[in-house]
Amino acid sequence: MLQGQTGDKGERIERVARLMDRMAAGDAAAVFELYEQFGSAITATVRRVVAGRGVTTLPHDEIEGVVIEVCIDLFGRAAGWSSDGGAMPWVWAERRIANLVDSVLGQHSDPLDVDRVDATISTPPNAPSGGEPEVLDVLAIAARRRPECALLADALGSVATERDRRVFLEVGIQASLGDRSPAITVGALLGMQPDAVRQQHRRVKQRLRRLAASEARFAPLADLAMVG
């Protein structure tokens, strides 16, 4: 799912700045896009911090978990970052990343079971992981940290099947990335016809809108770009 880190530094900072501005404004979808577009760069920072702790191995799922936590954490700190400083947000927030890493390492104060280790710090940071979290897993982690994500997760769980939830989220992410044909992209990803993707996405979106209009608890969903 992670996209390549393309473009020169100026162009990348502009893209990051747009995402950070959206997060500062409360757009939770930008968290997913940050992970999609810059997950590899954030992973490299996380691995560098881990290596600086003298740890040579750490399970891949732990590394990925920290990366996702970083994206979510930056959501709450987005207003404090400025592109004028020239540092990417994950570099700017490296001390916070160190705290997240330390919390993970604290769970492994005993020697790691080598049978559980499926990735090492020596792995090139941009190498394909082959085990990136699915979009539903990312939402589940985000739901533990952000109330709007928890509300979206609850709403999707009440109106859509697991496959339809994934279709809805994948289409929303692709559309927000500027994909002019998200149904084609998602159809290829999920093995579906584009028309079926469009229909499922439309149905889920309509159900979410009805839920937001009929139940006060879900009213804030109407303000989310993915739903409104």
Backbone as a ProteinNet text record, in pm:
[ID]
protein_1_A
[PRIMARY]
MLQGQTGDKGERIERVARLMDRMAAGDAAAVFELYEQFGSAITATVRRVVAGRGVTTLPHDEIEGVVIEVCIDLFGRAAGWSSDGGAMPWVWAERRIANLVDSVLGQHSDPLDVDRVDATISTPPNAPSGGEPEVLDVLAIAARRRPECALLADALGSVATERDRRVFLEVGIQASLGDRSPAITVGALLGMQPDAVRQQHRRVKQRLRRLAASEARFAPLADLAMVG
[TERTIARY]
80.5	0	84.1	200.2	282.8	329.6	320.8	365.8	513.7	575.9	717.2	741.8	857.3	893	953.2	866.9	910.9	904.9	972.6	969.9	1084.2	1121.9	1231.1	1182.5	1276.9	1243.2	1138.6	1150.1	1053.8	912.4	899.5	767.1	712.2	800.3	756.5	711.2	784.6	745.4	610.2	585.8	456.4	343.9	368.6	265.9	244.4	354.1	342.4	269.7	302.6	240.3	88.7	46	-98.2	-164.5	-97.9	-152.6	-157	-49.1	-44.6	-149.3	-170.8	-275.4	-412.4	-435.5	-563.6	-579.5	-471.4	-479.2	-502.2	-436.3	-455.2	-599.8	-667.1	-807.1	-902.4	-846.2	-929.7	-968	-903.5	-935.6	-863.1	-935.2	-874.1	-826	-886.5	-845.1	-699.5	-650.9	-512.4	-413.6	-456.2	-368.9	-337.3	-440.6	-421.5	-330.4	-350.5	-270.9	-124.4	-101	36.7	105.2	34.2	90.3	112.3	13	22.2	140.9	157.9	256.1	396.8	404.4	534.4	569.1	498.3	525	667.2	725.8	863.1	962.3	942.5	1032.3	1016.8	893.6	870.8	932.4	919.5	979	1130	1193.8	1338.4	1376	1297.2	1324.8	1304.8	1197.3	1170.7	1284.6	1330.3	1438.4	1568.2	1591.9	1712.6	1706.7	1590.1	1574.1	1591.7	1532.4	1545.7	1692.8	1761.6	1902.7	1984.2	1944.6	2015	1998.8	1899.6	1879.9	1962.5	2041.2	2123.5	2049.2	1928.8	1848.5	1873.6	1909.2	1942.4	1829.1	1732.2	1617.8	1490.8	1382.6	1251.8	1147.8	1042.4	940.5	884.9	862.9	812.8	681.7	591.2	462.9	479.1	584.2	609.8	656.9	743.8	790.5	672.2	588.6	473.1	377.3	361.7	273.8	320.4	451.5	505.9	485.5	507	488.2	345.5	249.6	109.4	82.2	137.8	120.4	178.4	290.8	351.6	255.3	195.8	101.6	-15.5	-66.3	-178.8	-135.2	-16.8	33.3	53	100.3	120	-12.3	-120.2	-252.1	-279.2	-246.7	-271.9	-172	-59.9	45.5	62.9	-22.9	-4.8	1	-78.3	-82.7	49.8	132.5	258.4	373.8	351.3	458.3	449.6	565.7	570	671.9	633.6	725.5	843	832.5	940.7	1068.5	1053.9	1171.5	1252.1	1191.2	1261.1	1268.6	1225.9	1231.4	1096.5	1100.5	978.1	916.8	785.8	720.7	777.2	810.4	861.6	1004.1	1075.6	1206.6	1186.5	1097.5	1061.1	1011.8	940.6	882.5	964.9	1094.9	1175.2	1180.1	1176.3	1177.7	1051.3	939.1	814.3	821.7	882.2	899.5	983.9	1086.5	1172	1090.7	994.8	910	823.4	770.1	688.4	772.1	893.9	983.6	1015.8	1045.2	1078.8	962.8	839.2	724.2	713.7	752.4	750.7	864.5	983.1	1098.2	1078	1002.2	975.3	896.3	821.4	744.7	833.9	959.2	1051.5	1178.2	1158.3	1275.6	1350.3	1278.9	1345	1394.5	1494.2	1544.4	1431.2	1434.5	1331.9	1341.1	1225.9	1218.8	1253	1362.3	1406.9	1305.7	1218	1117.5	1011.8	1001.5	901.4	956.4	1084	1143.8	1128.6	1061.2	1043.7	1099.7	1168.1	1234.6	1348.4	1452.6	1565.2	1594.8	1668.5	1702.7	1791.4	1863.3	1952.6	1877.3	1747	1668.3	1662.3	1688.5	1679.9	1542.8	1535.5	1408.4	1308.2	1350.7	1256.1	1225	1276.2	1247.6	1102.6	1036	897.2	884.2	787.5	772.8	697.6	606.1	529.4	427.1	413.1	316.9	257.7	234.4	180.5	39	0.5	-133.9	-240	-349.6	-462.1	-524.2	-601	-660.3	-752.2	-818.9	-905.1	-824.3	-704.8	-617.9	-570	-538.7	-495.3	-607.6	-730.9	-845.2	-864.7	-847.8	-865.8	-765.4	-640.2	-538.6	-570	-610.2	-645	-764.2	-857.3	-976.9	-943.9	-831.2	-791.8	-733.8	-702.4	-637.1	-722.4	-808.9	-884.4	-1034.8	-1113.4	-1258	-1328.9	-1285.7	-1353.2	-1328.8	-1209.3	-1179.6	-1259.6	-1274.2	-1353.9	-1499	-1548.7	-1687.2	-1707	-1611.3	-1620.2	-1614.8	-1526.5	-1514.9	-1645.3	-1705.1	-1831.9	-1942.2	-1945.7	-2049.7	-2035.4	-1913.2	-1890.8	-1925.7	-1894.4	-1925.8	-2073.8	-2154.5	-2299.4	-2372.4	-2306.1	-2376.7	-2313.8	-2196.4	-2127.9	-2056.3	-2043.9	-1966	-1817.9	-1734	-1590.2	-1537.2	-1578.9	-1530.3	-1577.3	-1704.8	-1756.5	-1689.4	-1652.7	-1580	-1445.3	-1379	-1249.3	-1264.6	-1366.4	-1391	-1410.7	-1494.3	-1524.3	-1398.4	-1317.3	-1196.1	-1093.3	-1074.2	-974.5	-1012.9	-1141.8	-1186.4	-1167.8	-1202.4	-1187.1	-1043.8	-952.8	-810.7	-760.9	-794.3	-748.5	-802.1	-928.6	-987.6	-918.4	-888.2	-823.3	-679	-620	-484.8	-482.5	-602.1	-609.2	-631.7	-658.4	-685.8	-818.3	-815.5	-937.9	-1024.3	-969.8	-1045.9	-1023	-1063.8	-1036.2	-1099.8	-1215.8	-1282.7	-1199	-1128.9	-1043.1	-924	-863.4	-748.3	-786.6	-896.9	-939.9	-989.7	-1054.6	-1100.2	-983.7	-875.2	-756.5	-696.1	-701.1	-644.3	-724.2	-857	-943.8	-1001.7	-967.6	-1019.7	-1167.3	-1210.6	-1351.1	-1364	-1482.3	-1509.3	-1528.8	-1479.5	-1494.4	-1638	-1733.6	-1874.1	-1921	-1876.1	-1913.9	-1853.2	-1730	-1665.4	-1743.9	-1782.4	-1858.2	-1990.1	-2059.8	-2189.2	-2175.7	-2077.9	-2059	-2018.1	-1929.3	-1886.1	-2004.4	-2085.8	-2201.2	-2300.9	-2326.4	-2421.2	-2373.7	-2246.4	-2194	-2198.5	-2161.3	-2162.9	-2304.7	-2402.9	-2541.8	-2588.1	-2547.8	-2585.8	-2524.7	-2399.7	-2334.3	-2402.3	-2441.6	-2510.5	-2644.5	-2717.1	-2845.6	-2825	-2719.9	-2690.1	-2657.1	-2578.3	-2540.8	-2662.8	-2759.4	-2878.4	-2981.5	-2977.2	-3082	-3041.1	-2910.8	-2864.9	-2767	-2801.2	-2720.4	-2575	-2553.4	-2415.3	-2327.8	-2387.9	-2311.7	-2317.4	-2380.4	-2392.9	-2258.4	-2151	-2021.3	-1966.2	-2017	-1968.4	-1991.7	-2097.2	-2129.2	-2019.4	-1933.4	-1824.2	-1698.7	-1696.5	-1579.4	-1584.2	-1469.1	-1462.7	-1505.2	-1475.3	-1509.2	-1659.5	-1731.9	-1876.5	-1959.3	-1916.3	-1994.3	-1999.3
-120.6	0	125.9	120	239.8	281.5	409.6	460.5	493.5	496.7	530.3	673.1	697	831.6	907.8	960.8	1026.2	1177.9	1246.2	1390.7	1450.9	1575.4	1639.2	1684.6	1731.4	1763.6	1874.5	1976.2	2086	2038.8	1952.2	1900.7	1812.6	1733.6	1645.2	1727	1833.4	1916.6	1982.4	2022.5	2081.1	1980.8	1855.2	1752.5	1726.2	1719.3	1697.9	1815.2	1937.4	2056.3	2054.2	2010.1	2002.8	1901.3	1788.2	1687.2	1737.1	1802.9	1853.5	1962.5	2046.6	2149	2084.4	1980	1909.9	1842	1783.6	1721	1825.8	1939.6	2047.6	2095.7	2081.1	2121.7	2010	1893.7	1785	1680.1	1681.9	1584.9	1453.6	1355.1	1228	1147.7	1169.3	1093.9	1121.9	1239.8	1275.2	1186	1126.2	1033.2	913.2	859.8	746.4	784.2	904	947.1	967.4	1018.2	1033.5	897.3	798	663.2	608.5	628.6	577.8	639.3	771.5	841.9	844.5	847.6	870	766.1	653.5	548.9	498	488.4	437.4	531.4	661.3	759.1	757.7	744.3	738.9	611.5	500.8	374.5	388.7	459.6	478.5	552.1	653.4	727.8	638.4	561.2	470.8	369.9	313.3	215.2	278.7	403.3	471.8	492.8	530.2	549	416.7	310	178.4	135.9	153.6	117	198.2	325	409.5	362.7	277.7	220	92.3	58	-61.4	-189.8	-177.7	-295.5	-332.7	-457.4	-500.7	-575.7	-621.4	-690.4	-645.8	-640.9	-607.6	-661.6	-726.3	-781.5	-676.2	-719	-626.7	-560.9	-638.6	-579.6	-470.5	-480.1	-375.1	-247.3	-263.5	-147.5	-80	-159.4	-103.9	-36.6	-97.1	-36.9	100.5	116.3	247.5	347.1	303	392.3	445.5	356.2	399	492.1	459.7	545.8	684.6	690.9	819.9	902	838.6	910.1	964.6	882	924.3	1035.5	1020.9	1121.3	1256.1	1252.1	1376.3	1447.1	1370.8	1431.4	1532.3	1491.4	1579.1	1691.8	1683.5	1783.8	1865.9	1841.7	1900.9	2053.2	2113.4	2260.2	2320.1	2242	2294.7	2283	2213.3	2195.9	2304.8	2348.6	2447.1	2403.5	2416	2379.7	2476.5	2591.3	2689.8	2636.3	2542	2486.8	2394.5	2346	2260.3	2114.2	2080.1	1940.4	1873.7	1748.9	1673.5	1651.4	1634.3	1620.7	1508.3	1394.7	1281.7	1306.3	1398.8	1439.6	1543.4	1636.2	1738.5	1674.7	1562.7	1496.3	1377	1376	1257.7	1227.1	1328.3	1301.8	1226.2	1263.8	1193.9	1050.2	1032.9	898.9	814.7	876.6	805.6	756.6	838.6	796.8	677.7	680.9	569.7	442.6	457.3	342.4	286.1	374.1	329.2	252.7	295.8	225.3	84.9	67.7	-65.2	-150.3	-92	-167.1	-208	-128.6	-162.8	-291.1	-325.8	-450	-570.4	-543.5	-651.1	-642	-619.5	-606.5	-738.2	-851.6	-980.5	-1003.2	-1092.2	-1117.9	-1157.5	-1104.2	-1135	-1281	-1341.9	-1476.8	-1468.9	-1530.9	-1517.7	-1574.5	-1665.8	-1722	-1618.6	-1511	-1408	-1297.1	-1292.2	-1182.3	-1205.9	-1113.7	-1129.4	-1011.4	-922.7	-811.8	-765.4	-710.5	-661.9	-518.7	-453	-314.5	-301.9	-407.2	-401.3	-408.3	-440.9	-444.3	-305.1	-287.1	-154.8	-95.6	30.4	88.4	98.7	103.5	115.3	-18.3	-127	-258.1	-292.7	-361.4	-400.1	-486.7	-457.1	-530.3	-659.9	-663.2	-783.6	-808.8	-717.1	-740.2	-610.4	-514.6	-387	-403.9	-331.5	-345.6	-310.2	-384.1	-350.6	-221.1	-156.9	-28.3	-41.3	-155.7	-174.9	-185	-242.7	-249.7	-110.7	-28.9	108.4	185.6	168.5	236.7	190.3	60.9	8.9	70.8	85.6	147.7	295.3	362.3	504.5	525.2	430	442.2	441.9	382.6	380	512.9	598.2	725.2	847.5	838.2	954.5	925.5	1006.5	981	980.8	1066.9	1070	941.7	884.3	756.8	643.9	650.2	550.1	557.2	678.8	696.7	641.1	667.7	615.5	463.2	407.1	261.7	199.9	260.2	209.4	217.5	330.5	349.9	250.1	233	137.6	-3.7	-35.6	-168.4	-196.2	-90.6	-108.5	-104.5	-54.7	-41.3	-119.6	-179.4	-242.6	-371.1	-460.8	-581.2	-545.7	-640.8	-614.6	-575.8	-648.1	-615.9	-477	-445.1	-314.5	-201.7	-228.2	-126.5	-98.9	-204.5	-186	-111.1	-147.1	-77.3	71.4	102.5	242.5	319.9	262.8	332.2	344.5	237	240.2	342.9	348.7	446.4	588	608.6	741.2	787.3	696.2	730.4	762.5	677.3	700.8	832.9	861.5	986.8	1107.4	1100	1213.4	1230.5	1123.3	1131.7	1193.4	1221.5	1281.2	1180.8	1057.1	953.7	985.7	1008.6	1043.2	922	803.5	679.5	583.9	622.5	538.2	400.2	391.2	261.2	162.8	212.4	124.8	77.9	171.1	137.4	37.2	63.8	-23.7	-157	-153	-277.2	-370.5	-314.6	-395.2	-448.5	-368.1	-408.7	-521.7	-514.7	-609.8	-717.3	-713.5	-813.2	-795.2	-669.8	-638.9	-557.9	-561.3	-476.1	-332.2	-233.3	-93.8	-53.4	-101.7	-66.7	-118.1	-237.6	-293.6	-211.6	-165.5	-80.8	48.1	110.7	237	216.1	108.5	82.8	59.4	-22.1	-50.6	74.4	152.8	276	371	384.8	474.7	428.5	298.2	245.8	269.9	243.3	263.2	411.1	496.3	640.5	688.1	638.4	676.8	628.6	507.3	454.4	537.1	577.1	660	795.4	852.8	981.8	969.3	860.7	840	820.5	747.1	725.1	856.1	939.8	1069.5	1159.9	1147.2	1231.3	1180.6	1050.3	991.2	968.7	958.7	934.4	1043.2	1108.9	1223.2	1184.5	1063.5	1022.7	1021.7	992.6	983.3	1111.2	1214.8	1340.2	1396.4	1387.5	1442.3	1377.9	1261.1	1196.1	1282.9	1364.2	1449.3	1548.7	1575.3	1671.4	1606.6	1474.3	1406.1	1411.1	1440.8	1451.2	1321.3	1208.3	1079.4	1055.7	1122.6	1098	1211	1333.9	1449.5	1470.6
0	0	0	55.3	62.7	-74.8	-103.5	-230.3	-224.9	-341.1	-347.1	-305.4	-254.1	-209.3	-327.1	-411.3	-532.7	-517.3	-608	-609	-530.5	-564.9	-492.8	-355.6	-274.5	-136.3	-127.5	-214.2	-209.9	-237.9	-337	-372.7	-261.7	-200.3	-91.3	29.4	61.4	174.5	147.8	22.5	-11.2	11	-29.5	-9.8	139	214.3	357.9	422.9	380.4	438.6	417.3	299.3	273.9	367	386.3	475.7	620.4	663	800.2	822.8	721.9	732.7	749	674.2	684.1	819.6	870.3	1001.8	1109.7	1095.4	1192.9	1194	1077.8	1066.8	1109.1	1150	1199.2	1097.4	980.6	875.5	904.3	959.2	998.7	878.2	761	642.5	607.7	644.8	614.3	687.9	800.5	872.5	784.1	717.9	628.9	513.3	460.3	345.4	384.5	504.9	551.2	555.1	606	611.1	470.3	382.4	245.7	171.5	183.5	101.9	162.6	295.3	358.5	464	460.8	559.5	557.1	437.9	427.8	495.1	477	539.2	691.2	739.4	883.2	940.7	865.8	909	925.3	831.9	840.2	968.1	1005.2	1128.5	1250.3	1248.6	1360.3	1376.4	1265.7	1271.1	1322.9	1284.4	1330.6	1482.7	1532.2	1676.1	1749.6	1695.5	1757.9	1761.9	1648.3	1642.7	1742.4	1762.3	1858.1	2001.6	2025.1	2158	2175.5	2074.5	2083.8	2055.7	1998	1965.7	1820.1	1797.2	1661.1	1593.3	1671.3	1612.7	1682.3	1607.3	1662.5	1565.4	1615.5	1525.8	1431.3	1307.7	1205.7	1247	1309.9	1346.1	1451	1534.6	1632.5	1562.8	1464	1387	1318.4	1251.9	1181.2	1278.4	1396.2	1495.8	1538.1	1556	1592.7	1479.1	1355.9	1240.3	1236.4	1255.8	1255.7	1373.2	1489.4	1606.6	1580.4	1509	1475.3	1390.2	1289.3	1202.1	1282.9	1374.1	1457	1552.1	1610	1703.4	1634	1509.7	1435.2	1407.5	1402.6	1384.6	1496.2	1618.8	1732.3	1747.9	1675.5	1687.9	1560.1	1463.4	1330.9	1333.9	1419.6	1424	1468.9	1539.3	1588.5	1491.1	1379.1	1280.8	1173.8	1125.7	1018.3	913.5	789	680.7	672.8	736.1	732.3	794.5	887.3	952.9	864.1	756.5	662	700.5	821.7	866.9	845.3	799.3	784.6	923.4	931.7	1063.1	1148.4	1085.4	1163.6	1213.2	1151.9	1203.1	1313.7	1288	1386.7	1516.9	1504.4	1621.6	1667.1	1636.8	1667.1	1816.6	1900.1	2044.7	2085	2024.8	2053.6	2000.6	1883.8	1829.1	1923.8	1981.3	2076.5	2195.9	2241.4	2352.6	2313.7	2191	2143.3	2132.7	2080.8	2068.7	2207.1	2302.3	2436.6	2500.2	2469.8	2527	2470.8	2344.1	2282.8	2338.7	2347.2	2397.5	2542.7	2615.8	2754.8	2768.5	2662	2663.4	2636.8	2592.7	2559.1	2644.7	2773.2	2861.1	2872.1	2851.4	2846	2704.8	2683.8	2549.9	2455.2	2334.2	2235.7	2193.2	2170.8	2117.3	1969.3	1929.6	1791	1694.1	1739.9	1650.8	1613.4	1696.1	1667	1579.7	1565.7	1492	1342	1274.1	1129.5	1052.8	1121	1052.6	1140.9	1081.2	1158.3	1120.8	1209.9	1184.2	1061.9	1030.2	914.7	783.3	787.1	664.1	604.9	476.1	416.6	440.8	486.5	525.4	413.6	289.9	180.1	115.5	173.2	116.9	140.6	43.6	63.6	187.5	270.2	395.4	375.7	278.5	255.1	363.9	459.6	566.3	617.4	531.8	574.3	625.7	728.7	783	679.6	680.7	595.5	645	556.8	591.8	713.1	729.8	845.8	974.7	965.1	1082.2	1123.1	1022.2	1050.2	1117.6	1066.8	1127.8	1271.2	1296.9	1432.1	1529.4	1483.9	1568.7	1589.6	1480.5	1490.4	1584.2	1584.2	1667.7	1816	1851.4	1991.9	2037.6	1941.4	1974.8	1943.1	1841.4	1797.4	1800.9	1870.7	1881.9	1747.3	1653.3	1523.3	1444.8	1463.3	1397.9	1462.6	1594.2	1665.2	1621	1603	1559.4	1418.5	1330.5	1193.5	1194.4	1276.3	1284.1	1334	1436.3	1489.2	1384.1	1315	1213.9	1099.6	1052.9	944.5	988.6	1113.9	1164.1	1169.7	1180.1	1191.4	1057.2	953.1	824.8	710.3	731.4	618.9	660.8	565.3	586.4	587.7	626.5	630.5	492.8	388.1	254.3	211.6	241.4	201.9	279.8	404.7	481.5	416.3	373.1	309.8	177.8	99.5	-27.6	-2.3	96.5	126.5	163.1	251.6	296.5	185	108.6	1	-105.6	-142.9	-242.3	-188.9	-61.8	-3.5	-1.9	30.3	33.9	-106.5	-202.9	-339.9	-394.6	-367.3	-416	-354.6	-225	-159.2	-204.4	-259.5	-313.5	-452.7	-506.9	-639.3	-750.4	-715.9	-815.9	-883.7	-1013.4	-1085.6	-1114.2	-1098.6	-1121.5	-1004.6	-884.5	-767.8	-775.8	-841.7	-852	-932.7	-1032.3	-1112.9	-1029.7	-956.5	-872.1	-764.2	-695.3	-586.8	-641.3	-757.3	-818.6	-847.4	-898.2	-925.9	-797	-691.1	-562.6	-498.9	-511.8	-441.5	-532.7	-659.9	-751.5	-780.7	-796	-822.2	-949.7	-1009.3	-1123.7	-1076	-1150.9	-1108.4	-1079.8	-1161.2	-1137	-1001.6	-965.2	-835	-722.1	-741.6	-641.9	-623.7	-734.2	-727	-653.4	-686	-624.3	-474.6	-435	-293.6	-216.5	-275.1	-208.8	-192.2	-296.5	-289.1	-183.6	-177.8	-80.2	62.9	89.2	224.4	261.2	167.5	193.8	225.5	150.7	175.4	312.2	349.5	480.7	593.2	574.1	675.6	688.3	576.2	580	651.6	623.8	691	840.5	875	1016.1	1085.4	1018.4	1075.3	1093.7	1002.9	1007.9	1108.3	1138.1	1222.1	1367.3	1393.4	1529.9	1572.9	1681	1726.3	1750.8	1802.2	1831.9	1708.1	1593.5	1470	1385.6	1436.9	1362	1316.2	1397.8	1353.8	1226.7	1188.3	1066.7	944.1	949	833.9	803.5	902.6	881.6	824.3	817.1	762.4	609.8	550.5	404	336.7	396.9	336.9	331.2	420.1	432.3	375.1	399.6	358.5	208.6
[MASK]
++++++++++++++++++++++++++++++++++++++++++++++++++++++++++++++++++++++++++++++++++++++++++++++++++++++++++++++++++++++++++++++++++++++++++++++++++++++++++++++++++++++++++++++++++++++++++++++++++++++++++++++++++++++++++++++++++++

